[in-house]
Amino acid sequence: MREFLEGSLAVARIIKACKPGVISAYPITPQTHMVEELANFVANGELNSQFVNVESEHSAASVVLGSVAAGVRSYTATSSQGLFYMAEVIFNIAGMRLPLVLTCANRAISAPISIWNDHQDSISLRDSGWIQFYTENLQETVDFHLISYRLSEDKHIMLPVMVCMDGYTLTHGIETIDMPDEAKVDSFLPPYKPLYKLDVDNPLSFGPLADPDYYMETRYAIHQTHKDVLEIMPKLTSEFSRVFGRHYNGLIEEYHTKDAERVIVAMGSVCGTVKEVIDELRAKGKKVGLLKIIAYRPFPAEAIYEALKNIPKVAVLDRSLSLGSYAPVASEVKAAFFGKKKRPEVISSFVVGIGGRDITKDSIKEVLRLVNGREKSNEFIDLKPELLKEEYE
Amino acid sequence: MNSEKKPLLAPGHTACAGCGQAIAARLVVDAAGPNTIIANSTGCLEVFTTKYPESAWEIPWIHSLFENSAAVASGIEAALRYLGKKETINVIAQGGDGGSADIGLQAISGMLERGQDILYVCYDNEAYMNTGVQRSGLTPFNSNTSTSPAGSVSYGNIRPKKPMPEIALAHGIPYVATATVAFVPDLQRKVKKALSIRGPKYIQVHVPCPLGWRHGPELTLEIAKAAVETGLYPIIEYENGSLIGVRKITPRPVEDYLKSQGRFRHLFKNPEEIKKIQDIANNNIQKYGLAAANQPSQ
């Protein structure tokens, strides 16, 4: 059914349809609306779930770790400092191979404190073992939560998934959404049947100490599973398409790339702005395109290589930084071409929209202008030089 | 002890000889019985019982991190409630004194405040033993540890033990008790009683550590007993906020407890410092009414 909904409320609706038995979260802007709505569903008896209010994000993540280990589908959501406070539990959940879906309402990191949107929070946890999806709009956000539960609980995967949606732009934005029908959700996402759980009839020990004879293989196994995700995602999204009628490649999306001379690579809601600019410029005969990265972990290097190998000029947009080094997405896109015969003449790296700085159509046009020149590294767009003057004795 | 039954913490683990925590943890899980799920904090107990690929636990057991066993147990309890199984299964969260009184205090407070049906057991060996005897919030006054060393201008740890039982009690929970590995029936009775009460419960068990306290492994129970009988470790029991029981003692001088432990050896050159510890014991004896009838406190 098509409905006009705020992003956070839409997330709450799809989570309700996924029927988690335990929900635990700690409030942080801009994640609050989605968990408030879930609390309402529980309070009104519309969702049979244990809603556990906690004293911190560390405990929110620990509660859902415990509930999934006990064999019950669970959910949490956070943002920014909250995700960082969860960080050690985040690694722990992946290391214990516990399937879980977490919504990250992407927000900048303090200091200075900022409640506005960029990708520094989730990007900083890219090495945790979690699968990470970055969504462009609300429909995709809703659909990927559902897809994420299926993927996470697949007995060949058994890894947690972080659905990263831009704070405010998506969490507080309102769009018309085709909410998946609950009966179809039930057919696509059967009840969670854990491979292993805490069970008094079959007592197992979870979370042992692994000495150097054993630890390395556990990390290798997660890495191998990420490769499996690259194989499984297209099949899973095809199945999703058959049930719900919307198709996603699952890893990347190509928008007018086939004949493009200049392609922007980006993640998240900025892709909507980029598409508008592309439509305008295409109308004027300019051959420009977009490669949207949906799956950042696993990183679909092969799909990116295939999509960009014949493109002359590529501009990568990063909404986070690796301060003191190359921007995260750009460095990985470049790495996808290392040692390859075919590659773009130019892969330039642009830093945009840090701490909620608006990314306008003019920002995107500036990127497309600059990518015509020499290769750029960490080129900041919309920087205010007047704020950078040093004023001290 | 139910010696005819298979212990739920199996022998063969790698604890040190004379480890008070290993003995107490077995007594706790045996008292709780097989229908129990345990969430364990990082620490000695976790390390010596579950070095992959082996585990000494005969019940479902999970270790996640140092400070979150109370929160992990909260998730397990919520999952059991969702599944309609909470009535038949006990949930225990447990950790050492550092994992409980210091780094895990916030998660414990959250668990106690939420009213969840979980027993928290703190095994109090009075320092971070797993990392090499650093002081914790439950390290006693004047104890020589690796981060509160006695030196030419120091007698060791400068503060008394953090009052964890009182902190737990302040949450308005239905059951709080201290126990010791020295008095086995009392410890097991308290575990059983706690598990018979719905809601959050807190039990703190005094467990000597031969390595950290620097005493012979054969002295573990004797020293634990001396801690109680000097008044330095009051054995108390609260139900619904009221003190319902204390273990009465005929107070012995604190030297009886201190003398066999290397961590207090430096004090014997300074009687004034021992006097300060006697004052702590006297205060406990008065505060909780520990002295048996007609026995003046020291």
Interface residues (C-beta under 8 A of the other chain):
Chain A: G21 V22 S24 N48 S49 Q50 V52 N53 V54 E55 S56 H58 S59 S62 V63 V64 L65 G66 S67 V68 A69 A70 G71 V72 S74 E88 V89 N92 M96 L198 D199 V200 N202 P203 L204 S205 F206 G207 P208 L209 A210 D211 Y214
Chain B: P34 N35 T36 I37 A39 E46 V47 T50 K51 Y52 P53 S55 W57 E58 I59 P60 W61 I62 H63 S64 L65 E67 N68 A70 A71 V72 A73 S74 G75 I76 E77 A78 A79 L80 R81 Y82 L83 I89 Q106 A107 S109 G110 E113 R114
